[in-house]
Amino acid sequence: MQGVENSMATIVVDESEHLEKAIKRFKRMVEKEGIIREFKKREYFVKPSAALHQKKTTLERKQLNKRRKAERKDY
């Protein structure tokens, strides 16, 4: 698999640093790098046709909601 980065989020903990503080730093780093989001995205395989269908239905639903909202404003 070319082009895939295999970097691991690591932090250096000093002996005088509290464990809770180090865990908070680690969580912030993981959130910033988007590791959890990437994991959830790759948790299972979605066929490209299914992904396209899902995008299309999401867009249609958003447009329908916008139209409904605009119609309610007119009253």
MOCORWO-V697813 format. One record per pair of residues at least 6 apart in sequence whose C-alpha atoms are under 6 Angstrom apart, sorted by the first residue. I is the first residue (numbers start at 1). J is the second residue. D is the distance in whole Angstrom. If there is no record, write none. Layout:
i=<I & I>
j=<J & J>
d=<D & D>
This chain:
none
